[in-house]
Amino acid sequence: MESFLRDAERILDTAVASRERNAPEYVISVLRTGSIRILSDVTGWSLPALAIELGAAALYRVGRQGAVVQVEGWSYGRKCVLSRDSLGPSGMGPSGMRPPAYATFHMLEAGGVSQNDRAPQVRNS
């Protein structure tokens, strides 16, 4: 769990430091094999569905809305959303200090069930 949140924080730091203010939304996919893929056209995909499609262990969606950079992370059994105001080109505020990141973190655990029961399910109707 710590590496999942730490990776989301590092991705947020990098996105805030980026000079590209009009960057499109993209997803960073960490596959179960350890390889990393960056996908730029994932409109309409939820992170759980994309994880199944790619065989990903974790996914991080990075987006900007005005000066706010947001990273939404998803992995089996957990999700987080981190956001930060990127005030200047380096993401530093007027005092030279980094503005705070706002985060939510959710464990998606249900008591008494196996890991397989918590995996995303696809049902055709």
Stockholm file with secondary structure:
# STOCKHOLM 1.0

chainA/1-125         MESFLRDAERILDTAVASRERNAPEYVISVLRTGSIRILSDVTGWSLPALAIELGAAALYRVGRQGAVVQVEGWSYGRKCVLSRDSLGPSGMGPSGMRPPAYATFHMLEAGGVSQNDRAPQVRNS
#=GR chainA/1-125 SS CHHHHHHHHHHHHHHHHCSCTTCCCEEEEEETTSCEEEESCCTTCCHHHHHHHHTEEEEEEEEEETTEEEEEEEETTEEEEEEEECCSTTSCCTTSSCCCEEEEEEECCCTTCCHHHHSCCCCCC
#=GC SS_cons         CHHHHHHHHHHHHHHHHCSCTTCCCEEEEEETTSCEEEESCCTTCCHHHHHHHHTEEEEEEEEEETTEEEEEEEETTEEEEEEEECCSTTSCCTTSSCCCEEEEEEECCCTTCCHHHHSCCCCCC
//
